[in-house]
Amino acid sequence: MGPADVVVRPAGPADFPAVARLTVAAYEADGQLKGENGYAVVLADVTTRAEHGEVLVAVDGSTGQVLGSVTFVLPGTRYAELSGPGEAEFRMLAVDPAAQGRGVGAALVDACVARATGLGCTAVVICVRSGYAVAAQRLYERRGFVRLPEKDWSPLPGVDLLGLRLDLARA
């Protein structure tokens, strides 16, 4: 199956349980929830994410099954961590472990970049956890995101987040 079989659309309330499940599953499969205090609860709270940003889902074009999800946010909103004026950000990109390798993550990244471009943003910024999400980091690199060390930060001891930025003027 190629990305042509993947459709990205806004998530509706009926999608939220699937989004919660797959987001927690993807982070667990990647080892990112070991010893975490409560982050799984944040990941699973899709309703609150949808109130403060745009939750997008990637679905199988033929079955409608939810394969992945991402939350697109603007600066100054509840889930924004790195974005400044003119920048967009996306958070909690996750692909169901059973659907990885099908272009789902790429489709979600491209949808966020298109959304940011459509809003007239100058860049998209994200953070990734150091030592984890290796496939995701490769995807971001291929899409033109570059490391922004001055945006690195740590929300908790032992959790180091790396800043990445895509300049939309160049993209």
Secondary structure as the mmCIF struct_conf table of DSSP 4:
data_model
#
loop_
_struct_conf.conf_type_id
_struct_conf.id
_struct_conf.beg_label_comp_id
_struct_conf.beg_label_asym_id
_struct_conf.beg_label_seq_id
_struct_conf.end_label_comp_id
_struct_conf.end_label_asym_id
_struct_conf.end_label_seq_id
HELX_RH_3T_P HELX_RH_3T_P1 PRO A 3 ASP A 5
STRN STRN1 VAL A 6 PRO A 10
HELX_RH_3T_P HELX_RH_3T_P2 PRO A 13 ASP A 15
HELX_RH_AL_P HELX_RH_AL_P1 PHE A 16 ALA A 29
TURN_TY1_P TURN_TY1_P1 ASP A 30 GLY A 35
BEND BEND1 ASN A 37 GLY A 38
HELX_RH_AL_P HELX_RH_AL_P2 TYR A 39 ALA A 44
HELX_RH_AL_P HELX_RH_AL_P3 VAL A 46 HIS A 52
BEND BEND2 GLY A 53 GLY A 53
STRN STRN2 GLU A 54 ASP A 60
TURN_TY1_P TURN_TY1_P2 GLY A 61 THR A 63
STRN STRN3 VAL A 66 VAL A 73
TURN_TY1_P TURN_TY1_P3 PRO A 75 GLY A 76
BEND BEND3 THR A 77 THR A 77
TURN_TY1_P TURN_TY1_P4 ARG A 78 TYR A 79
BEND BEND4 GLU A 81 LEU A 82
TURN_TY1_P TURN_TY1_P5 PRO A 85 GLY A 86
STRN STRN4 GLU A 87 VAL A 95
HELX_RH_3T_P HELX_RH_3T_P3 PRO A 97 ALA A 99
TURN_TY1_P TURN_TY1_P6 GLN A 100 GLY A 101
BEND BEND5 ARG A 102 GLY A 103
HELX_RH_AL_P HELX_RH_AL_P4 VAL A 104 GLY A 118
TURN_TY1_P TURN_TY1_P7 LEU A 119 GLY A 120
BEND BEND6 THR A 122 THR A 122
STRN STRN5 ALA A 123 ARG A 129
TURN_TY1_P TURN_TY1_P8 SER A 130 GLY A 131
BEND BEND7 TYR A 132 TYR A 132
HELX_RH_AL_P HELX_RH_AL_P5 VAL A 134 ARG A 142
TURN_TY1_P TURN_TY1_P9 ARG A 143 GLY A 144
STRN STRN6 VAL A 146 ARG A 147
HELX_RH_3T_P HELX_RH_3T_P4 PRO A 149 LYS A 151
STRN STRN7 TRP A 153 LEU A 156
TURN_TY1_P TURN_TY1_P10 PRO A 157 GLY A 158
STRN STRN8 VAL A 159 ASP A 167
TURN_TY1_P TURN_TY1_P11 LEU A 168 ARG A 170
#
